Amino acid sequence: MDVAAALDRLAPRLSPKAAGVVSPRRLSGGASLETWAFDLDDGTPLILRRRSAGTALRDEALPLVSEAALIAAADAVGAPVPRVVHVCEEIDGLGEAYVMRRLEGETLGRRIVRDEAFADVRPGLSRRCGEVLTQIHSVPTEGLPDLAISDARGELARYEAVYRQIGAERPILEAAFRWLEATAPPPPEQPVLVHGDFRNGNLMIHPQQGLVGVLDWELAHLGDPAEDLGWICVNSWRFGEWRRPVGGFGDYDDLLAGYGGEISLDRVRFWQALGSLKWGVMCLMMYQSFATGADRSIERAMIGRRTSETEIDLVALMESAA
Amino acid sequence: MISHPTAAELFEAIAAFQATPGDPSDPRQVFLARVTDNARSTLAREAEHGARLETEALARLRTLLGQDGEFARLNARLCQALHDGTISPRDPALLAHLRATAVGHIAIDQPGYGGLAALGAG
């Protein structure tokens, strides 16, 4: 498919002043989901998200039309998100796709936690993440697209089943499953809209304005609000800044103060540990696609060796709880 | 022995990458070349420390389980004991073994990982 030509045809529907697009370029991204950056010839900066032709929808990932609906719902409650401009229809010739505004900023965690350019916004980021999560979790759940519902025990069971199926023998992960099972909080009284992947990499950070966009909504679901707060505290996204538990840039107190709700640090730490455990199982899953021959790239082989980073983090968490 | 992937699988993946022609200016190719360099460094560290770490882990497992046997068998037995609840995840002797195991693995896989320093500080 010629994405550039299809975008040219679509341009007038994206902005009344536009007749075509300028320099469409594919950004690096997943194998099944494409991200294209382009500008309209009236200067509007945009992003196209589309599913590559012929790729099946992954089990957990949302259809793009649902993703666009969630971004619009988060936008409606004032959460910082890229505004959805257009959800593609068959006539657009782009397949399953939508167009949104392109935000200015940085998503690379390594830069956000360390670069001088972000020194001014870093001190306020943790609190801001808490505030933004309050907004996302306040989205009315009636009228949202169909979403999976999960809680702590359900997530544990799901990932333990994957771990058993892989057949790895990792005593640290075994211990973590039993420890977390024994300490799992009850399901929340009212499940909320959970972003599901709220971490460095999916947060657009502007050097002056801070958090300007929450991206990548494909793992959104209904569940425990503490899940999002815990996920951003997983050490794997701190990029070496392990002393700052929130994304490598902030502290628990600021995150919880920004959230302003009734979530205890213990509950956040539980979900942080479950997050490390999930990431460990995901690393094994990605390795398995190498082992089975589905993807023989060295990248898939090597990511299996990141399981040990989650193990050392889990040991630290288990020790501090023992 | 470290698995998922094993050293042999990493050697195989490196060889496969080298045998596949690619455009060196392609960003994906640049990325994969960097991953391949990391894999080589991991293998070098494993060649240097792997055998010693396994000997130490085996000695710990024998003490922890009170049984003799080779590493893979005892490691599987520990996993089973954790799974069926015979050993509690809060058992101090277990945690000491898990800590040493994690420190050994990260020394091979990612010696610069922040979690190592964090564990030392905690």
HADDOCK unambig.tbl for C-alpha pairs under 7 A between the chains (distance, minus, plus):
assign (segid A and resid 169 and name CA) (segid B and resid 76 and name CA) 6.11 0.50 0.50
assign (segid A and resid 169 and name CA) (segid B and resid 79 and name CA) 6.33 0.50 0.50
assign (segid A and resid 170 and name CA) (segid B and resid 79 and name CA) 6.79 0.50 0.50
assign (segid A and resid 171 and name CA) (segid B and resid 78 and name CA) 6.63 0.50 0.50
assign (segid A and resid 171 and name CA) (segid B and resid 79 and name CA) 5.05 0.50 0.50
assign (segid A and resid 172 and name CA) (segid B and resid 98 and name CA) 6.12 0.50 0.50
assign (segid A and resid 174 and name CA) (segid B and resid 79 and name CA) 6.20 0.50 0.50
assign (segid A and resid 174 and name CA) (segid B and resid 82 and name CA) 6.14 0.50 0.50
assign (segid A and resid 174 and name CA) (segid B and resid 83 and name CA) 6.33 0.50 0.50
assign (segid A and resid 175 and name CA) (segid B and resid 82 and name CA) 5.98 0.50 0.50
assign (segid A and resid 175 and name CA) (segid B and resid 89 and name CA) 4.90 0.50 0.50
assign (segid A and resid 178 and name CA) (segid B and resid 89 and name CA) 6.63 0.50 0.50
assign (segid A and resid 179 and name CA) (segid B and resid 89 and name CA) 5.80 0.50 0.50
assign (segid A and resid 240 and name CA) (segid B and resid 113 and name CA) 6.54 0.50 0.50
assign (segid A and resid 240 and name CA) (segid B and resid 114 and name CA) 4.74 0.50 0.50
assign (segid A and resid 241 and name CA) (segid B and resid 114 and name CA) 6.97 0.50 0.50
assign (segid A and resid 242 and name CA) (segid B and resid 114 and name CA) 5.64 0.50 0.50
assign (segid A and resid 242 and name CA) (segid B and resid 115 and name CA) 6.90 0.50 0.50
assign (segid A and resid 242 and name CA) (segid B and resid 118 and name CA) 6.66 0.50 0.50
assign (segid A and resid 284 and name CA) (segid B and resid 4 and name CA) 6.81 0.50 0.50
assign (segid A and resid 287 and name CA) (segid B and resid 4 and name CA) 6.51 0.50 0.50
assign (segid A and resid 287 and name CA) (segid B and resid 5 and name CA) 6.96 0.50 0.50
assign (segid A and resid 297 and name CA) (segid B and resid 13 and name CA) 6.83 0.50 0.50
assign (segid A and resid 298 and name CA) (segid B and resid 13 and name CA) 5.15 0.50 0.50
assign (segid A and resid 298 and name CA) (segid B and resid 14 and name CA) 6.56 0.50 0.50
assign (segid A and resid 298 and name CA) (segid B and resid 17 and name CA) 6.97 0.50 0.50
assign (segid A and resid 298 and name CA) (segid B and resid 36 and name CA) 6.71 0.50 0.50
assign (segid A and resid 299 and name CA) (segid B and resid 32 and name CA) 6.62 0.50 0.50
assign (segid A and resid 299 and name CA) (segid B and resid 35 and name CA) 6.36 0.50 0.50
assign (segid A and resid 301 and name CA) (segid B and resid 5 and name CA) 6.08 0.50 0.50
assign (segid A and resid 301 and name CA) (segid B and resid 10 and name CA) 6.70 0.50 0.50
assign (segid A and resid 302 and name CA) (segid B and resid 39 and name CA) 6.71 0.50 0.50
assign (segid A and resid 304 and name CA) (segid B and resid 4 and name CA) 5.52 0.50 0.50
assign (segid A and resid 304 and name CA) (segid B and resid 5 and name CA) 6.03 0.50 0.50
assign (segid A and resid 305 and name CA) (segid B and resid 4 and name CA) 6.98 0.50 0.50
assign (segid A and resid 305 and name CA) (segid B and resid 5 and name CA) 6.88 0.50 0.50
assign (segid A and resid 305 and name CA) (segid B and resid 109 and name CA) 5.89 0.50 0.50
assign (segid A and resid 308 and name CA) (segid B and resid 102 and name CA) 6.55 0.50 0.50
assign (segid A and resid 308 and name CA) (segid B and resid 105 and name CA) 6.23 0.50 0.50
assign (segid A and resid 308 and name CA) (segid B and resid 106 and name CA) 5.91 0.50 0.50
assign (segid A and resid 309 and name CA) (segid B and resid 106 and name CA) 6.55 0.50 0.50
assign (segid A and resid 309 and name CA) (segid B and resid 115 and name CA) 6.86 0.50 0.50
assign (segid A and resid 311 and name CA) (segid B and resid 102 and name CA) 6.13 0.50 0.50
assign (segid A and resid 312 and name CA) (segid B and resid 102 and name CA) 5.01 0.50 0.50
assign (segid A and resid 312 and name CA) (segid B and resid 103 and name CA) 6.83 0.50 0.50
assign (segid A and resid 312 and name CA) (segid B and resid 115 and name CA) 6.15 0.50 0.50
assign (segid A and resid 312 and name CA) (segid B and resid 116 and name CA) 6.89 0.50 0.50
assign (segid A and resid 313 and name CA) (segid B and resid 115 and name CA) 5.71 0.50 0.50
assign (segid A and resid 315 and name CA) (segid B and resid 98 and name CA) 6.78 0.50 0.50
assign (segid A and resid 315 and name CA) (segid B and resid 99 and name CA) 6.03 0.50 0.50
assign (segid A and resid 316 and name CA) (segid B and resid 119 and name CA) 5.55 0.50 0.50
assign (segid A and resid 322 and name CA) (segid B and resid 90 and name CA) 5.73 0.50 0.50
